[in-house]
Amino acid sequence: MAKNPPPTVIEKLNLHPRNRHRGRYDFPKLAEALATLKPFLKSNPYDASEITIDFADASAVKTLNAALLKQFYGVAAWDIPANYLCPPIPGRADYLHHLADLLTTGHGGVIPRGKTTRILDIGVGANCIYPLIGQHEYGWRFVGTDVDPVAVKAAQEIVSANSLQNVIEVRLQLSSPESAPDIFRGVLRSEDDDFFDAVICNPPFHSSAYQAREGALRKWKNLRKDEEAGGGSEMPRLNFGGQGGELWCEGGEKGFITQMIEESAERPTQALWFTTLVSKEENLPAIYAALKEAKAAKVETINMGQGQKKSRIVAWRFMKIKKQ
């Protein structure tokens, strides 16, 4: 019986050079790494010689993530609760590789590696993706925080299942029910006990549940599933999932990041770099204005490209480089 030809490798030149996912997914090889992916494999309807999965199928995408984490990052056990965010691995890896480049500043131009480098992940989610990738790629230690107890429990179970308790810690962010959720307040300890080389964050994108639903419908249509959505009032179950706090917050991305900047200014020496993803270019002027108001000593913008989507990392620090 003839074997399927190896997939054509098309380099995704917009991804970071160290990103392990610049080529196309080798689905048969991924299925060898994780057998539960095999039932989801199918011929590409546009090229029968290629193997793929249905990217509109949430179960298929979740299993693909588990296979990628196992093959490339040594994560033997990974699962998330139903309907929680299942993020694309290549984009998450890209953030960390760009962060590693940023951390060469003040480190002799060399990427810091090992447990002495400590990263704070704001909104670690049930998936715990950033700590899993960053720990494997660079040996960094992570603290992940989240406001959702279910997400925190799920992330802690992933950490325990992979015996990573000594390098990844997950904390529940407690906030007053009368106010908007805090970002740093109430979850960080004193600077002597809780100092970080960098803070990372993938903030909620939308400003309301309605806006999140409209965005989900657009994605659903892009995945050629608009007819199956039926036009009803129920939110379509998307391949990437996502709970309310993962997808939207009051003020949306701009509101979350400006609050993050304000709170970072209250603890300017607790991290060398504060960073966040910014998906919407139109939010940049307000973010830069907030950084100016906060008197950030240095601001950098790192452009990233993932497929047809353009994004960027905004990074700032308050300490002078000599003090770092």
FENDAFEN-V197927 format. One record per backbone hydrogen bond with DSSP energy under -1.0 kcal/mol. NH is the residue of the N-H (numbers start at 1). CO is the residue of the C=O. If there is no record, write none. Layout:
nh;co
NH;CO
NH;CO
//
This chain:
nh;co
12;22
13;11
15;12
19;16
27;25
30;26
31;27
32;28
33;29
34;30
37;34
38;35
40;37
41;38
42;52
44;50
47;44
50;47
52;42
57;54
61;57
62;58
63;59
64;60
65;61
66;62
67;63
68;64
69;65
70;66
71;67
72;68
73;69
75;69
84;81
86;240
92;88
93;89
94;90
95;91
96;92
97;93
98;94
99;95
100;96
101;97
102;98
103;99
104;101
105;102
107;104
109;104
110;107
114;138
117;114
119;141
120;198
121;143
122;200
123;145
124;145
128;124
132;128
133;129
134;130
135;131
136;132
137;133
138;134
139;135
140;134
141;117
142;167
143;119
144;169
145;121
146;171
152;148
153;149
154;150
155;151
156;152
157;153
158;154
159;155
160;156
161;157
162;158
163;160
164;159
167;164
168;164
169;142
171;144
173;146
179;176
187;184
188;184
194;190
196;270
197;118
198;118
199;273
200;120
206;247
212;208
213;209
214;210
215;211
216;212
217;213
218;214
219;215
220;216
221;217
222;218
223;219
224;221
225;220
229;225
238;236
242;83
247;243
248;244
249;206
252;249
253;205
255;251
256;252
257;253
258;254
259;255
260;256
261;257
262;258
263;259
264;260
265;261
267;264
270;267
272;196
273;197
274;316
275;199
276;314
277;201
278;312
283;280
284;281
287;283
288;284
289;285
290;286
291;287
292;288
293;289
294;290
295;292
296;291
297;317
298;317
300;315
302;313
304;311
306;309
309;306
311;304
313;302
314;276
315;300
316;274
317;298
324;320
//
